[in-house]
Amino acid sequence: MSDSYPFSSRTKHFVQPKQWASMRVAKEQEKKTGQRIIHFEKGDYQGPDFETPQHVLDATEKALRDGYVRYDPGPGLDELRKAIADRMARRGRPTVPEEVLVTAGAKHALTMNLLTFLQDGDEVIFPNPGYPPDEVWAKYTGAVIKHTPLTKPDWQFDVEALEKLITPKTKLLIINTPQRPNGDLVNNPEEIAEMLKRYPHVMVITDEIFSEVTFDKPHKSISAVEHLRDRVIVIDTFSKTWAMTGWRIGWTVAPKPVIEKLSIFLQDSITNVAAFIQKAAFTAMTGDQGWVENKLSLLKSKRDRMVAGLNTIDGIKCASPDGAFYAFADISGTGLTSQEFTDRLVERANVAVVAGTAFGSQGEGYVRITYACSDEDIDEGIKRMKEVDLS
Ligand SMILES: Cc1ncc(COP(=O)(O)O)c(C=O)c1O
């Protein structure tokens, strides 16, 4: 039926999001069999450990009552832009509110940036593995996608190999740190910045949505490198630091002319991010941060629990990720491909994970496992993984 509609040829590559394939399968299986699935596949917080703090709920309710329920076209509420600018300055990127755009999540910010910068024939470099939705929009524009393989097992940019991919047509380099799907920080932003001095035509989009979910080492932003500041665009969100995934609010920080252009895109597409949500986000960012600190130490203990558990399973090896809430386990010892492992695990053990290949060819031999869930689920999932025969 869908073939009979005159869709734009630019949408030819649209398929259901690959990173959510496991979630769709798990949901379907749960409906069909009625059996409980352990959801290690979700890129989200789950369960009572991560409920929205009361003061954020109270601020939302007050904002609704105070009338923040109308159109409010523009780049975002002044107070929120100022709070974000102050936070970015603490990250090492001096920022004024005019360099901030409040968006409907990081994904929205990424989409607007990619559609605003790229056009037919431009080249864009993504890490492999990386974050698939970015590529959907790059393809939509007609840009040519190149991948720079991250080194294994530490998942770092090989700057020499990256440099070889740069041509006069390269417009954008995409970095994400802490990285999806492996949770590791990019250790060498300064080295990447130094190399980029030789290519002043290349802009950088740095997706830092887990910037404040790191455990052992501090996050470093390439936007803090002064000589690069006028060509770096930062993406961040309330989804991960404040566990506000469903509230759909994030931001982008960039030089003023970029923000002015993106603000037009935003106003002409969604008008504005709901003002009462912006008020809630302001409270989350500027109010009591005890909840965030507590969440971080909870996540760290869950990471350790998950990684230790995974390393007791035959055929699986798992390094301890620097941040985010995913473990990226090496399952090559099982002799299965990532997809075979993923399919059999959900079918035979009711445990859902994501095949590493959903994030790029370099994800072969790995699966992504989320540990932002209850300790009981971690233990039960590990138990099922240990007991199941996947051969
Ligand atoms: C790398 C990356 N960027 C962006 C997003 C989307 O974030 P948001 O919820 O703010 O849209 C995600 C979601 O997990 C992600 O992994």
The ligand as an SDF file (V2000), in Angstrom:
LIG
                    3D

 16 16  0  0  0  0  0  0  0  0999 V2000
   23.9250    9.5650   21.0950 C   0  0  0  0  0  0  0  0  0  0  0  0
   22.5370    9.9800   21.3860 C   0  0  0  0  0  0  0  0  0  0  0  0
   22.1340   11.1850   20.9780 N   0  0  0  0  0  0  0  0  0  0  0  0
   20.8710   11.6060   21.2070 C   0  0  0  0  0  0  0  0  0  0  0  0
   19.9680   10.8230   21.8660 C   0  0  0  0  0  0  0  0  0  0  0  0
   18.5690   11.3300   22.0570 C   0  0  0  0  0  0  0  0  0  0  0  0
   18.4400   12.0510   23.2420 O   0  0  0  0  0  0  0  0  0  0  0  0
   17.0880   12.8220   23.5710 P   0  0  0  0  0  0  0  0  0  0  0  0
   16.3190   11.9440   24.4930 O   0  0  0  0  0  0  0  0  0  0  0  0
   17.5050   14.0770   24.2680 O   0  0  0  0  0  0  0  0  0  0  0  0
   16.4190   13.1130   22.2990 O   0  0  0  0  0  0  0  0  0  0  0  0
   20.3390    9.5690   22.3270 C   0  0  0  0  0  0  0  0  0  0  0  0
   19.3750    8.7270   23.0730 C   0  0  0  0  0  0  0  0  0  0  0  0
   19.7190    7.7830   23.7180 O   0  0  0  0  0  0  0  0  0  0  0  0
   21.6630    9.1250   22.0840 C   0  0  0  0  0  0  0  0  0  0  0  0
   22.0700    7.9190   22.5050 O   0  0  0  0  0  0  0  0  0  0  0  0
  1  2  1  0
  2  3  1  0
  2 15  2  0
  3  4  2  0
  4  5  1  0
  5  6  1  0
  5 12  2  0
  6  7  1  0
  7  8  1  0
  8  9  2  0
  8 10  1  0
  8 11  1  0
 12 13  1  0
 12 15  1  0
 13 14  2  0
 15 16  1  0
M  END
$$$$
